[in-house]
Amino acid sequence: MAEPDLLGSEASAVRAVGRLLCRSLAAAMITAAVDAVLDPQARWWAAVWSLPWWIFGATVLAWGVLRVREKAARRPPRDTVRSDWEQAA
């Protein structure tokens, strides 16, 4: 079931960046495998090979910042024991 607004909430933004993170890592690993197995000699290959790794690094940082903000926005429930909240985290 698709959400009507992709970045409507902070949780959906974290999920969207998490998906981009996984996909960019997959693309980076595929280009690394192509580079190792086929050893392309085209001049443009260096840019194509490194682009998914740069995107991966940027999305790791973005996901980390968004995840920290998401966790900071949550407050522990008042009616439960503090140790339960810490255990769940």
JOFEN-V11386 format. One record per residue. N is the residue number from 0. RES is the residue in three letters. PSI is psi in whole degrees, 0 to 359 (none if undefined). NEAR is the number of other ideal C-beta (glycine too) atoms within 10 Angstrom. Layout:
n: [N N]
res: [RES RES]
psi: [PSI PSI]
near: [NEAR NEAR]
This chain:
n: [0 1 2 3 4 5 6 7 8 9 10 11 12 13 14 15 16 17 18 19 20 21 22 23 24 25 26 27 28 29 30 31 32 33 34 35 36 37 38 39 40 41 42 43 44 45 46 47 48 49 50 51 52 53 54 55 56 57 58 59 60 61 62 63 64 65 66 67 68 69 70 71 72 73 74 75 76 77 78 79 80 81 82 83 84 85 86 87 88]
res: [MET ALA GLU PRO ASP LEU LEU GLY SER GLU ALA SER ALA VAL ARG ALA VAL GLY ARG LEU LEU CYS ARG SER LEU ALA ALA ALA MET ILE THR ALA ALA VAL ASP ALA VAL LEU ASP PRO GLN ALA ARG TRP TRP ALA ALA VAL TRP SER LEU PRO TRP TRP ILE PHE GLY ALA THR VAL LEU ALA TRP GLY VAL LEU ARG VAL ARG GLU LYS ALA ALA ARG ARG PRO PRO ARG ASP THR VAL ARG SER ASP TRP GLU GLN ALA ALA]
psi: [122 144 141 325 108 315 37 329 168 324 320 329 320 318 317 316 326 320 316 322 311 318 323 325 318 316 320 320 324 315 326 320 318 317 320 321 313 339 64 142 3 145 325 349 325 320 317 321 321 340 312 329 322 317 319 313 319 320 331 314 315 316 318 315 314 322 319 317 321 315 322 330 338 136 145 141 143 334 4 165 140 323 328 318 316 323 320 329 none]
near: [2 4 11 5 7 11 12 10 12 13 11 13 18 20 16 16 21 15 12 16 18 13 14 20 16 12 15 19 13 11 18 13 10 14 15 8 8 9 8 14 6 8 7 8 15 11 10 13 15 13 14 19 16 12 17 19 12 14 19 14 10 17 20 12 12 18 15 11 12 14 10 8 9 9 7 13 10 5 5 10 10 9 8 11 13 9 8 8 8]
